[in-house]
Amino acid sequence: MSNELISYIVAAVCGLLVVGAFAWFILLPAWHSYWKLRDRIAACFLALYVLLALLTVGAAGVWR
């Protein structure tokens, strides 16, 4: 295996861990905090919106 392939594998595993942690620590409590389906969907949408905003700010900081 080349060093580039190892880097891609490590990045993929780290990405999966981050997505799993986000789902476990953010989305799951947001889902269980509400009773109505529309409130649950809205809470998950807002959590994903915040995640997207944080990723955008992080990417802007990296490429600056």
mmCIF file of the C-alpha atoms, coordinates in Angstrom:
data_MODEL
# 
_entry.id   MODEL 
# 
loop_
_atom_site.group_PDB 
_atom_site.id 
_atom_site.type_symbol 
_atom_site.label_atom_id 
_atom_site.label_alt_id 
_atom_site.label_comp_id 
_atom_site.label_asym_id 
_atom_site.label_entity_id 
_atom_site.label_seq_id 
_atom_site.pdbx_PDB_ins_code 
_atom_site.Cartn_x 
_atom_site.Cartn_y 
_atom_site.Cartn_z 
_atom_site.occupancy 
_atom_site.B_iso_or_equiv 
_atom_site.pdbx_formal_charge 
_atom_site.auth_seq_id 
_atom_site.auth_comp_id 
_atom_site.auth_asym_id 
_atom_site.auth_atom_id 
_atom_site.pdbx_PDB_model_num 
ATOM 1  C CA . MET A 1 1  ? 0.000   0.000  0.000  1.00 0.00 ? 1  MET A CA 1 
ATOM 2  C CA . SER A 1 2  ? 1.200   3.452  -0.823 1.00 0.00 ? 2  SER A CA 1 
ATOM 3  C CA . ASN A 1 3  ? 1.346   6.316  1.625  1.00 0.00 ? 3  ASN A CA 1 
ATOM 4  C CA . GLU A 1 4  ? -1.401  8.103  -0.286 1.00 0.00 ? 4  GLU A CA 1 
ATOM 5  C CA . LEU A 1 5  ? -3.776  5.153  0.065  1.00 0.00 ? 5  LEU A CA 1 
ATOM 6  C CA . ILE A 1 6  ? -3.060  4.907  3.788  1.00 0.00 ? 6  ILE A CA 1 
ATOM 7  C CA . SER A 1 7  ? -3.825  8.619  4.142  1.00 0.00 ? 7  SER A CA 1 
ATOM 8  C CA . TYR A 1 8  ? -7.157  8.155  2.343  1.00 0.00 ? 8  TYR A CA 1 
ATOM 9  C CA . ILE A 1 9  ? -8.079  5.200  4.546  1.00 0.00 ? 9  ILE A CA 1 
ATOM 10 C CA . VAL A 1 10 ? -7.234  7.117  7.729  1.00 0.00 ? 10 VAL A CA 1 
ATOM 11 C CA . ALA A 1 11 ? -9.232  10.144 6.528  1.00 0.00 ? 11 ALA A CA 1 
ATOM 12 C CA . ALA A 1 12 ? -12.223 7.932  5.669  1.00 0.00 ? 12 ALA A CA 1 
ATOM 13 C CA . VAL A 1 13 ? -12.165 6.202  9.058  1.00 0.00 ? 13 VAL A CA 1 
ATOM 14 C CA . CYS A 1 14 ? -11.873 9.539  10.864 1.00 0.00 ? 14 CYS A CA 1 
ATOM 15 C CA . GLY A 1 15 ? -14.738 10.946 8.788  1.00 0.00 ? 15 GLY A CA 1 
ATOM 16 C CA . LEU A 1 16 ? -16.941 7.977  9.677  1.00 0.00 ? 16 LEU A CA 1 
ATOM 17 C CA . LEU A 1 17 ? -16.090 8.390  13.361 1.00 0.00 ? 17 LEU A CA 1 
ATOM 18 C CA . VAL A 1 18 ? -16.978 12.083 13.234 1.00 0.00 ? 18 VAL A CA 1 
ATOM 19 C CA . VAL A 1 19 ? -20.298 11.397 11.503 1.00 0.00 ? 19 VAL A CA 1 
ATOM 20 C CA . GLY A 1 20 ? -21.084 8.680  14.053 1.00 0.00 ? 20 GLY A CA 1 
ATOM 21 C CA . ALA A 1 21 ? -20.217 10.941 16.975 1.00 0.00 ? 21 ALA A CA 1 
ATOM 22 C CA . PHE A 1 22 ? -22.325 13.751 15.521 1.00 0.00 ? 22 PHE A CA 1 
ATOM 23 C CA . ALA A 1 23 ? -25.280 11.406 15.133 1.00 0.00 ? 23 ALA A CA 1 
ATOM 24 C CA . TRP A 1 24 ? -24.831 9.962  18.628 1.00 0.00 ? 24 TRP A CA 1 
ATOM 25 C CA . PHE A 1 25 ? -24.179 13.173 20.563 1.00 0.00 ? 25 PHE A CA 1 
ATOM 26 C CA . ILE A 1 26 ? -26.184 15.750 18.583 1.00 0.00 ? 26 ILE A CA 1 
ATOM 27 C CA . LEU A 1 27 ? -28.859 14.228 16.331 1.00 0.00 ? 27 LEU A CA 1 
ATOM 28 C CA . LEU A 1 28 ? -30.077 11.501 18.678 1.00 0.00 ? 28 LEU A CA 1 
ATOM 29 C CA . PRO A 1 29 ? -30.696 13.858 21.646 1.00 0.00 ? 29 PRO A CA 1 
ATOM 30 C CA . ALA A 1 30 ? -32.299 16.408 19.307 1.00 0.00 ? 30 ALA A CA 1 
ATOM 31 C CA . TRP A 1 31 ? -34.619 13.697 17.976 1.00 0.00 ? 31 TRP A CA 1 
ATOM 32 C CA . HIS A 1 32 ? -35.618 12.456 21.436 1.00 0.00 ? 32 HIS A CA 1 
ATOM 33 C CA . SER A 1 33 ? -36.206 15.935 22.841 1.00 0.00 ? 33 SER A CA 1 
ATOM 34 C CA . TYR A 1 34 ? -39.489 16.429 21.002 1.00 0.00 ? 34 TYR A CA 1 
ATOM 35 C CA . TRP A 1 35 ? -42.728 14.463 20.602 1.00 0.00 ? 35 TRP A CA 1 
ATOM 36 C CA . LYS A 1 36 ? -44.144 15.741 17.332 1.00 0.00 ? 36 LYS A CA 1 
ATOM 37 C CA . LEU A 1 37 ? -42.580 14.559 14.101 1.00 0.00 ? 37 LEU A CA 1 
ATOM 38 C CA . ARG A 1 38 ? -42.341 18.043 12.603 1.00 0.00 ? 38 ARG A CA 1 
ATOM 39 C CA . ASP A 1 39 ? -40.511 19.300 15.707 1.00 0.00 ? 39 ASP A CA 1 
ATOM 40 C CA . ARG A 1 40 ? -38.104 16.363 15.537 1.00 0.00 ? 40 ARG A CA 1 
ATOM 41 C CA . ILE A 1 41 ? -37.406 16.985 11.857 1.00 0.00 ? 41 ILE A CA 1 
ATOM 42 C CA . ALA A 1 42 ? -36.920 20.704 12.501 1.00 0.00 ? 42 ALA A CA 1 
ATOM 43 C CA . ALA A 1 43 ? -34.453 20.009 15.346 1.00 0.00 ? 43 ALA A CA 1 
ATOM 44 C CA . CYS A 1 44 ? -32.439 17.630 13.161 1.00 0.00 ? 44 CYS A CA 1 
ATOM 45 C CA . PHE A 1 45 ? -32.485 20.092 10.268 1.00 0.00 ? 45 PHE A CA 1 
ATOM 46 C CA . LEU A 1 46 ? -31.190 22.880 12.504 1.00 0.00 ? 46 LEU A CA 1 
ATOM 47 C CA . ALA A 1 47 ? -28.479 20.595 13.889 1.00 0.00 ? 47 ALA A CA 1 
ATOM 48 C CA . LEU A 1 48 ? -27.382 19.731 10.348 1.00 0.00 ? 48 LEU A CA 1 
ATOM 49 C CA . TYR A 1 49 ? -27.510 23.414 9.421  1.00 0.00 ? 49 TYR A CA 1 
ATOM 50 C CA . VAL A 1 50 ? -25.165 24.239 12.309 1.00 0.00 ? 50 VAL A CA 1 
ATOM 51 C CA . LEU A 1 51 ? -22.854 21.392 11.263 1.00 0.00 ? 51 LEU A CA 1 
ATOM 52 C CA . LEU A 1 52 ? -22.744 22.744 7.718  1.00 0.00 ? 52 LEU A CA 1 
ATOM 53 C CA . ALA A 1 53 ? -21.974 26.240 9.020  1.00 0.00 ? 53 ALA A CA 1 
ATOM 54 C CA . LEU A 1 54 ? -19.140 24.926 11.204 1.00 0.00 ? 54 LEU A CA 1 
ATOM 55 C CA . LEU A 1 55 ? -17.683 22.931 8.313  1.00 0.00 ? 55 LEU A CA 1 
ATOM 56 C CA . THR A 1 56 ? -17.860 26.013 6.078  1.00 0.00 ? 56 THR A CA 1 
ATOM 57 C CA . VAL A 1 57 ? -16.063 28.185 8.626  1.00 0.00 ? 57 VAL A CA 1 
ATOM 58 C CA . GLY A 1 58 ? -13.457 25.458 9.168  1.00 0.00 ? 58 GLY A CA 1 
ATOM 59 C CA . ALA A 1 59 ? -12.876 25.059 5.435  1.00 0.00 ? 59 ALA A CA 1 
ATOM 60 C CA . ALA A 1 60 ? -12.569 28.806 5.006  1.00 0.00 ? 60 ALA A CA 1 
ATOM 61 C CA . GLY A 1 61 ? -9.942  28.865 7.753  1.00 0.00 ? 61 GLY A CA 1 
ATOM 62 C CA . VAL A 1 62 ? -7.951  26.093 6.131  1.00 0.00 ? 62 VAL A CA 1 
ATOM 63 C CA . TRP A 1 63 ? -7.939  27.628 2.661  1.00 0.00 ? 63 TRP A CA 1 
ATOM 64 C CA . ARG A 1 64 ? -7.226  31.145 3.770  1.00 0.00 ? 64 ARG A CA 1 
# 
